[in-house]
């Protein structure tokens, strides 16, 4: 079990009036609404004066300015909420908020820039290539092999992603990913097991191993089907689990993230780990991974949510 930083007793009134920001306008809106409702309920159950705001592009600043809020719990997923946009708005308004700041949020949301940063920091991440409408399938296969993963750079929840097993499928996968904002990446396929590591403050929580009968851990596997297995304990020897935790912390710090987040890692059959991406506002639904890891570390959902919010009091969150 991970040793958590002890959370000092905090009077729920110390938080003042809290805005729980959810919804937004990204393709992950529905997931964000579910996460936000769960967070809002947990805070209210503990006596926090929390209020949900369904974030609308042309209304949210008015809601924040007129609401008299003392701090914000950001539970927005995807562009407009997880990419530094909302963080920047809260910085301007002087409202402390949960999670990473503007720069780290923008970097983590952009899979291309985060991979470039990981490479520069010596953090292992799978080989990749940027695709465009003039893609040369022969060149992609020669560089990355088959299969490959094709993904939009600025989406989360596996939206727009495709596993491509034959060169002829690259064009269709590109068209799907290009329907979303940002660049399109082809990434070397890693055959092996998938793990995820939650970061809470300066602590890496117990590692979760993901098993799905689908081609990969896609949107349906994450939110809709009931056949995904979540192993926590993850089944690794203690030394190997600690290795993944250290790698996740290194990726988290390299991006400049703070507060909380989740790092996704693929391990080849020989155990070689590769960092895939970092999520600065992970899901908090009943299917979500962060609450699972927290439970294994001895924190129930209400305690987890309160500990994340408490980071806005001690300097770990934005604007503290």
Residue pairs with C-beta under 8 A, 6 or more apart in sequence:
1 206
1 296
1 297
1 298
2 203
2 204
2 205
2 206
2 245
2 296
2 297
3 203
4 200
4 203
4 205
4 297
4 298
4 299
5 200
5 201
5 202
5 203
7 303
7 306
7 307
7 310
8 310
10 306
10 310
10 313
12 46
12 47
12 48
12 49
13 47
13 49
14 313
15 48
15 49
15 70
15 71
15 309
15 312
15 313
16 49
16 69
16 70
16 71
17 49
17 51
17 67
17 68
17 69
17 70
18 43
18 48
18 49
18 50
18 51
18 69
18 70
18 71
18 72
18 73
18 309
19 50
19 51
19 53
19 63
19 64
19 67
19 69
19 71
19 72
19 73
19 95
20 36
20 39
20 40
20 43
20 50
20 51
20 52
20 53
20 72
20 73
20 75
21 36
21 53
21 55
21 60
21 72
21 73
21 74
21 75
21 76
21 81
21 86
22 32
22 33
22 35
22 36
22 37
22 39
22 40
22 52
22 53
22 54
22 55
22 75
22 76
23 29
23 32
23 33
23 36
23 53
23 54
23 55
23 56
23 76
24 32
24 55
24 76
24 77
24 78
24 80
24 81
24 86
25 55
25 56
25 57
25 79
25 80
26 32
26 76
26 77
26 78
26 79
26 80
26 81
26 82
26 156
27 78
27 155
27 157
27 159
27 180
28 77
28 78
28 155
28 156
28 157
28 159
29 78
31 77
31 157
31 223
31 283
31 285
32 75
32 76
32 77
32 78
32 81
33 54
34 283
34 285
34 286
35 75
35 77
35 283
35 284
35 285
35 288
36 52
36 75
36 76
36 284
37 52
38 284
38 285
38 286
38 301
39 73
39 75
39 284
39 305
40 50
40 51
40 52
42 301
42 302
42 305
42 306
43 50
43 73
43 305
43 306
43 309
44 50
45 302
46 302
46 306
48 306
48 309
50 73
51 67
51 69
53 60
53 63
53 64
53 67
55 76
55 80
55 81
55 86
57 80
60 86
60 89
61 89
61 93
64 72
64 89
64 90
64 93
64 95
65 93
69 95
70 95
70 96
71 95
71 96
71 97
71 98
71 309
71 312
71 317
72 90
72 95
72 96
72 97
72 98
73 97
73 98
73 305
73 308
73 309
74 81
74 82
74 86
74 87
74 90
74 97
74 98
74 99
74 281
75 281
75 284
76 82
76 86
76 281
77 156
77 157
77 281
77 283
78 109
78 155
78 156
78 157
79 85
79 109
79 154
79 155
79 181
80 86
81 281
82 105
82 108
82 109
82 156
82 279
82 280
82 281
83 105
83 106
83 109
83 110
83 154
84 101
84 102
84 103
84 105
84 106
84 109
86 97
87 97
87 99
87 100
87 101
87 102
87 105
87 318
88 102
90 96
90 97
90 318
90 319
91 101
91 102
91 318
91 319
94 319
95 319
96 312
96 317
96 318
96 319
96 320
97 312
97 317
97 318
97 319
98 259
98 260
98 308
98 309
98 311
98 312
98 317
98 318
99 105
99 257
99 258
99 259
99 260
99 261
99 280
99 281
99 308
99 317
99 318
100 108
100 255
100 256
100 257
100 258
100 259
100 261
100 280
100 318
101 256
101 258
101 318
103 256
104 255
104 256
104 257
104 258
104 280
105 280
105 281
106 113
107 113
107 114
107 117
107 255
107 256
108 114
108 255
108 257
108 261
108 277
108 278
108 279
108 280
109 154
109 156
109 280
110 153
110 154
110 182
111 151
111 153
111 154
111 185
111 277
112 128
112 130
112 153
112 182
112 183
112 185
113 153
114 255
114 277
114 278
115 125
115 128
115 185
117 254
117 255
118 124
118 125
118 251
118 254
118 275
119 125
121 250
121 254
123 247
123 250
123 251
123 254
123 275
124 247
124 272
124 273
124 274
124 275
125 274
125 275
125 276
126 187
126 188
126 189
126 190
126 266
126 274
126 276
127 143
127 144
127 187
127 188
128 144
128 185
128 186
128 187
128 188
129 139
129 140
129 143
129 144
129 185
129 186
130 183
130 184
130 185
131 140
131 150
131 170
131 174
131 177
131 183
131 184
131 185
131 186
132 184
133 174
133 178
135 170
135 171
135 174
137 167
137 168
137 170
137 171
138 167
140 148
140 167
140 170
140 186
141 148
141 167
144 186
144 187
144 188
144 189
145 188
145 189
146 164
146 165
146 166
146 167
146 189
147 163
147 164
147 165
147 189
148 163
148 164
148 170
148 186
148 187
148 188
148 189
149 161
149 162
149 163
149 164
149 186
149 187
149 188
149 189
149 216
150 161
150 162
150 164
150 170
150 173
150 174
150 176
150 177
150 184
150 185
150 186
150 187
151 158
151 160
151 161
151 162
151 177
151 184
151 185
151 187
152 159
152 160
152 161
152 177
152 178
152 179
152 180
152 181
152 182
152 183
152 184
152 185
153 182
153 183
153 184
153 185
154 180
154 181
154 182
154 183
155 161
155 180
155 181
155 182
156 279
157 219
157 222
157 223
157 283
158 216
158 217
158 218
158 219
158 221
158 222
159 180
159 219
160 176
160 177
160 179
160 180
161 177
161 216
161 218
162 169
162 172
162 173
162 176
162 177
163 189
163 215
163 216
164 170
164 173
164 186
170 186
174 184
177 184
177 185
178 184
190 266
190 267
190 268
190 274
191 268
191 269
192 266
192 267
192 268
192 269
193 209
193 210
193 211
193 266
193 267
194 209
194 210
194 217
194 264
194 265
194 266
194 267
195 207
195 208
195 209
195 210
195 234
195 244
195 264
195 265
195 266
195 267
195 273
196 207
196 208
196 210
196 262
196 263
196 264
196 265
196 289
196 293
197 204
197 205
197 207
197 208
197 244
197 245
197 247
197 248
197 262
197 263
197 265
197 293
198 204
198 205
198 208
198 260
198 261
198 262
198 282
198 289
198 290
198 293
198 294
199 205
199 248
199 249
199 252
199 257
199 260
199 261
199 262
199 263
200 260
200 294
200 304
200 307
200 308
201 259
201 260
201 307
201 311
201 316
202 249
204 245
204 246
204 248
204 249
205 293
205 294
205 296
205 297
206 232
206 233
206 234
206 241
206 293
206 296
206 297
207 232
207 234
207 236
207 241
207 244
207 245
207 293
208 230
208 231
208 232
208 234
208 289
208 292
208 293
209 230
209 231
209 232
209 234
209 235
209 236
210 217
210 228
210 229
210 230
210 231
210 289
211 228
211 229
211 230
211 231
212 221
212 225
212 227
212 228
212 229
213 227
214 220
214 221
214 225
217 228
221 227
221 228
222 228
222 283
222 287
223 285
223 287
230 289
230 292
232 292
232 293
232 296
233 296
234 241
236 244
240 271
243 273
244 265
244 267
244 273
247 263
247 265
247 273
247 275
248 263
248 265
248 275
251 263
251 275
251 278
252 261
252 263
252 278
255 278
257 278
257 280
258 311
258 316
258 317
258 318
259 308
259 311
259 316
259 317
259 318
260 282
260 290
260 308
260 311
261 278
261 279
261 280
261 281
261 282
262 278
262 279
262 282
262 289
262 290
263 275
263 277
263 278
263 279
264 275
264 276
264 277
264 278
264 279
265 273
265 274
265 275
265 276
266 273
266 274
266 276
267 273
267 274
268 274
282 288
282 289
282 290
283 289
283 290
284 290
284 291
284 305
290 304
291 301
291 304
294 300
294 301
294 303
294 304
295 301
299 307
311 317
311 320
312 318
312 319
312 320
313 320
314 320
